[in-house]
């Protein structure tokens, strides 16, 4: 990984942590676990380089689908994680899509549905 890629990845991880870090500093272990799940997923989709293996490509595709999904049957479904962390899923998706554009990361598919308007 180049120095630029490492800086971009660290910027993405910092953005994921700083978005809610103060809010969850004294939170319960369960909420911190949900935040860690979300941070890990964000780090996967904003990697500044193409997947190095089929496994990495599959992981990127699965995590991208996790962000797009409206399914709520699992406690770790994206919409449930957002609800339990008091986050708006569509806002998270828009912010993540913007972050991916700024970092020039590899996209499997858009995280924001075409019908979702961007804030003005």
C-alpha atoms as an extended CHARMM CRD file, in Angstrom:
* protein
*
       120  EXT
         1         1  UNK       CA              0.0000000000        0.0000000000        0.0000000000  PROA      1               0.0000000000
         2         2  UNK       CA              1.3710000000        3.4430000000       -0.8530000000  PROA      2               0.0000000000
         3         3  UNK       CA              1.7650000000        6.2280000000        1.6910000000  PROA      3               0.0000000000
         4         4  UNK       CA             -1.1600000000        8.0750000000        0.0830000000  PROA      4               0.0000000000
         5         5  UNK       CA             -3.3810000000        5.0020000000        0.3580000000  PROA      5               0.0000000000
         6         6  UNK       CA             -2.4420000000        4.5430000000        4.0070000000  PROA      6               0.0000000000
         7         7  UNK       CA             -3.2880000000        8.1810000000        4.7270000000  PROA      7               0.0000000000
         8         8  UNK       CA             -6.6310000000        7.8560000000        2.9400000000  PROA      8               0.0000000000
         9         9  UNK       CA             -7.4970000000        4.7000000000        4.8480000000  PROA      9               0.0000000000
        10        10  UNK       CA             -6.5620000000        6.3050000000        8.1490000000  PROA      10              0.0000000000
        11        11  UNK       CA             -8.6710000000        9.3680000000        7.2630000000  PROA      11              0.0000000000
        12        12  UNK       CA            -11.6330000000        7.0890000000        6.5470000000  PROA      12              0.0000000000
        13        13  UNK       CA            -11.2210000000        5.2100000000        9.8120000000  PROA      13              0.0000000000
        14        14  UNK       CA            -10.9040000000        8.4770000000       11.7130000000  PROA      14              0.0000000000
        15        15  UNK       CA            -14.0900000000        9.7830000000       10.0750000000  PROA      15              0.0000000000
        16        16  UNK       CA            -15.9300000000        6.6260000000       11.1080000000  PROA      16              0.0000000000
        17        17  UNK       CA            -14.7360000000        6.8760000000       14.7000000000  PROA      17              0.0000000000
        18        18  UNK       CA            -15.1070000000       10.6090000000       15.1340000000  PROA      18              0.0000000000
        19        19  UNK       CA            -18.6820000000       10.6830000000       13.8560000000  PROA      19              0.0000000000
        20        20  UNK       CA            -19.9050000000        9.1110000000       17.0830000000  PROA      20              0.0000000000
        21        21  UNK       CA            -16.9000000000        8.7370000000       19.3980000000  PROA      21              0.0000000000
        22        22  UNK       CA            -17.9140000000       11.2990000000       22.0220000000  PROA      22              0.0000000000
        23        23  UNK       CA            -21.4670000000       10.0560000000       21.9960000000  PROA      23              0.0000000000
        24        24  UNK       CA            -20.4410000000        6.4640000000       22.8360000000  PROA      24              0.0000000000
        25        25  UNK       CA            -17.3600000000        6.9600000000       24.9940000000  PROA      25              0.0000000000
        26        26  UNK       CA            -19.2350000000        5.9830000000       28.1820000000  PROA      26              0.0000000000
        27        27  UNK       CA            -21.7040000000        3.6990000000       26.4260000000  PROA      27              0.0000000000
        28        28  UNK       CA            -22.5990000000        0.1190000000       27.2290000000  PROA      28              0.0000000000
        29        29  UNK       CA            -20.4450000000       -2.7300000000       25.9280000000  PROA      29              0.0000000000
        30        30  UNK       CA            -23.2740000000       -3.7640000000       23.6030000000  PROA      30              0.0000000000
        31        31  UNK       CA            -23.4340000000       -0.3120000000       21.9830000000  PROA      31              0.0000000000
        32        32  UNK       CA            -19.6530000000       -0.2120000000       21.6740000000  PROA      32              0.0000000000
        33        33  UNK       CA            -19.8140000000       -3.6020000000       19.9230000000  PROA      33              0.0000000000
        34        34  UNK       CA            -22.3770000000       -2.2460000000       17.4450000000  PROA      34              0.0000000000
        35        35  UNK       CA            -20.1870000000        0.7900000000       16.8440000000  PROA      35              0.0000000000
        36        36  UNK       CA            -17.1830000000       -1.4920000000       16.2290000000  PROA      36              0.0000000000
        37        37  UNK       CA            -19.2350000000       -3.4960000000       13.6980000000  PROA      37              0.0000000000
        38        38  UNK       CA            -20.1660000000       -0.2770000000       11.8960000000  PROA      38              0.0000000000
        39        39  UNK       CA            -16.5900000000        1.0780000000       11.9710000000  PROA      39              0.0000000000
        40        40  UNK       CA            -15.2370000000       -2.1920000000       10.5810000000  PROA      40              0.0000000000
        41        41  UNK       CA            -17.7800000000       -2.1850000000        7.7620000000  PROA      41              0.0000000000
        42        42  UNK       CA            -16.9210000000        1.4210000000        6.9230000000  PROA      42              0.0000000000
        43        43  UNK       CA            -13.2100000000        0.6100000000        6.8240000000  PROA      43              0.0000000000
        44        44  UNK       CA            -13.9110000000       -2.2320000000        4.3790000000  PROA      44              0.0000000000
        45        45  UNK       CA            -15.9220000000       -0.1600000000        1.8900000000  PROA      45              0.0000000000
        46        46  UNK       CA            -13.5880000000        2.8450000000        1.8840000000  PROA      46              0.0000000000
        47        47  UNK       CA            -10.3580000000        0.9560000000        1.2820000000  PROA      47              0.0000000000
        48        48  UNK       CA             -8.3590000000        3.0290000000       -1.1690000000  PROA      48              0.0000000000
        49        49  UNK       CA             -7.2620000000        0.0690000000       -3.2660000000  PROA      49              0.0000000000
        50        50  UNK       CA             -8.9330000000       -2.7270000000       -5.2380000000  PROA      50              0.0000000000
        51        51  UNK       CA             -9.4980000000       -6.0380000000       -3.4550000000  PROA      51              0.0000000000
        52        52  UNK       CA             -6.3060000000       -8.1120000000       -3.4920000000  PROA      52              0.0000000000
        53        53  UNK       CA             -8.0530000000      -11.4890000000       -3.5930000000  PROA      53              0.0000000000
        54        54  UNK       CA            -11.3690000000      -13.1520000000       -4.3750000000  PROA      54              0.0000000000
        55        55  UNK       CA            -12.0070000000      -13.3020000000       -0.6280000000  PROA      55              0.0000000000
        56        56  UNK       CA            -11.4760000000       -9.5440000000       -0.2890000000  PROA      56              0.0000000000
        57        57  UNK       CA            -13.7110000000       -8.8960000000       -3.3040000000  PROA      57              0.0000000000
        58        58  UNK       CA            -16.4600000000      -11.0760000000       -1.8320000000  PROA      58              0.0000000000
        59        59  UNK       CA            -16.1330000000       -9.3180000000        1.5430000000  PROA      59              0.0000000000
        60        60  UNK       CA            -16.4030000000       -5.9120000000       -0.1400000000  PROA      60              0.0000000000
        61        61  UNK       CA            -19.5000000000       -7.0420000000       -2.0570000000  PROA      61              0.0000000000
        62        62  UNK       CA            -21.1340000000       -8.4660000000        1.0830000000  PROA      62              0.0000000000
        63        63  UNK       CA            -20.4500000000       -5.3710000000        3.1710000000  PROA      63              0.0000000000
        64        64  UNK       CA            -21.6600000000       -3.0770000000        0.3850000000  PROA      64              0.0000000000
        65        65  UNK       CA            -24.8840000000       -5.0990000000        0.2370000000  PROA      65              0.0000000000
        66        66  UNK       CA            -25.1610000000       -4.8770000000        4.0510000000  PROA      66              0.0000000000
        67        67  UNK       CA            -25.1420000000       -1.0750000000        3.7910000000  PROA      67              0.0000000000
        68        68  UNK       CA            -27.7670000000       -1.0860000000        1.0060000000  PROA      68              0.0000000000
        69        69  UNK       CA            -30.1020000000       -3.5810000000        2.6710000000  PROA      69              0.0000000000
        70        70  UNK       CA            -33.3430000000       -2.5700000000        4.3810000000  PROA      70              0.0000000000
        71        71  UNK       CA            -33.6770000000       -6.0770000000        5.9030000000  PROA      71              0.0000000000
        72        72  UNK       CA            -34.2160000000       -5.9300000000        9.6670000000  PROA      72              0.0000000000
        73        73  UNK       CA            -34.5620000000       -9.5880000000       10.7100000000  PROA      73              0.0000000000
        74        74  UNK       CA            -31.0530000000       -9.8270000000       12.1880000000  PROA      74              0.0000000000
        75        75  UNK       CA            -29.9710000000       -7.8130000000       15.2290000000  PROA      75              0.0000000000
        76        76  UNK       CA            -26.7980000000       -6.9600000000       13.2840000000  PROA      76              0.0000000000
        77        77  UNK       CA            -28.6240000000       -5.7860000000       10.1610000000  PROA      77              0.0000000000
        78        78  UNK       CA            -27.4440000000       -2.3150000000        9.1220000000  PROA      78              0.0000000000
        79        79  UNK       CA            -30.8030000000       -0.6430000000        9.7950000000  PROA      79              0.0000000000
        80        80  UNK       CA            -30.9440000000       -2.2200000000       13.2740000000  PROA      80              0.0000000000
        81        81  UNK       CA            -27.3720000000       -1.2180000000       14.0910000000  PROA      81              0.0000000000
        82        82  UNK       CA            -28.2270000000        2.3410000000       13.0740000000  PROA      82              0.0000000000
        83        83  UNK       CA            -31.4490000000        2.3350000000       15.0970000000  PROA      83              0.0000000000
        84        84  UNK       CA            -29.6760000000        1.0980000000       18.2160000000  PROA      84              0.0000000000
        85        85  UNK       CA            -26.9480000000        3.7350000000       17.7580000000  PROA      85              0.0000000000
        86        86  UNK       CA            -29.4960000000        6.5140000000       17.1180000000  PROA      86              0.0000000000
        87        87  UNK       CA            -28.2140000000        7.0370000000       13.5720000000  PROA      87              0.0000000000
        88        88  UNK       CA            -30.2470000000        7.6760000000       10.4280000000  PROA      88              0.0000000000
        89        89  UNK       CA            -29.3550000000        4.8560000000        7.9800000000  PROA      89              0.0000000000
        90        90  UNK       CA            -29.9240000000        7.0100000000        4.8860000000  PROA      90              0.0000000000
        91        91  UNK       CA            -27.7360000000        9.7710000000        6.2770000000  PROA      91              0.0000000000
        92        92  UNK       CA            -24.9750000000        7.2610000000        7.0570000000  PROA      92              0.0000000000
        93        93  UNK       CA            -25.2450000000        5.8890000000        3.5020000000  PROA      93              0.0000000000
        94        94  UNK       CA            -25.0490000000        9.3750000000        1.9710000000  PROA      94              0.0000000000
        95        95  UNK       CA            -22.0690000000       10.3170000000        4.1390000000  PROA      95              0.0000000000
        96        96  UNK       CA            -20.3190000000        7.0720000000        3.2680000000  PROA      96              0.0000000000
        97        97  UNK       CA            -20.9940000000        7.5180000000       -0.4550000000  PROA      97              0.0000000000
        98        98  UNK       CA            -19.5700000000       11.0430000000       -0.2330000000  PROA      98              0.0000000000
        99        99  UNK       CA            -16.5120000000        9.7610000000        1.6410000000  PROA      99              0.0000000000
       100       100  UNK       CA            -15.9490000000        7.0830000000       -1.0210000000  PROA      100             0.0000000000
       101       101  UNK       CA            -16.1220000000        9.7290000000       -3.7620000000  PROA      101             0.0000000000
       102       102  UNK       CA            -13.6670000000       12.0080000000       -1.9600000000  PROA      102             0.0000000000
       103       103  UNK       CA            -11.2080000000        9.1860000000       -1.3230000000  PROA      103             0.0000000000
       104       104  UNK       CA            -11.6210000000        7.6960000000       -4.7980000000  PROA      104             0.0000000000
       105       105  UNK       CA            -12.2480000000        4.2400000000       -3.3780000000  PROA      105             0.0000000000
       106       106  UNK       CA            -13.2460000000        1.1980000000       -5.3740000000  PROA      106             0.0000000000
       107       107  UNK       CA            -17.0000000000        0.8000000000       -5.6300000000  PROA      107             0.0000000000
       108       108  UNK       CA            -18.8210000000       -2.4730000000       -6.1490000000  PROA      108             0.0000000000
       109       109  UNK       CA            -22.1890000000       -0.7650000000       -6.3480000000  PROA      109             0.0000000000
       110       110  UNK       CA            -23.5540000000        2.5100000000       -5.0400000000  PROA      110             0.0000000000
       111       111  UNK       CA            -24.4290000000        2.5110000000       -1.3560000000  PROA      111             0.0000000000
       112       112  UNK       CA            -27.1110000000        5.1370000000       -1.8640000000  PROA      112             0.0000000000
       113       113  UNK       CA            -30.1900000000        4.1900000000       -3.8180000000  PROA      113             0.0000000000
       114       114  UNK       CA            -30.8210000000        6.3360000000       -6.8730000000  PROA      114             0.0000000000
       115       115  UNK       CA            -34.1240000000        7.5400000000       -5.3880000000  PROA      115             0.0000000000
       116       116  UNK       CA            -32.4320000000        8.9190000000       -2.2550000000  PROA      116             0.0000000000
       117       117  UNK       CA            -31.9590000000       12.6640000000       -2.7210000000  PROA      117             0.0000000000
       118       118  UNK       CA            -28.7260000000       14.1740000000       -1.5010000000  PROA      118             0.0000000000
       119       119  UNK       CA            -29.0830000000       16.9520000000        1.0660000000  PROA      119             0.0000000000
       120       120  UNK       CA            -28.8150000000       20.5030000000       -0.2300000000  PROA      120             0.0000000000
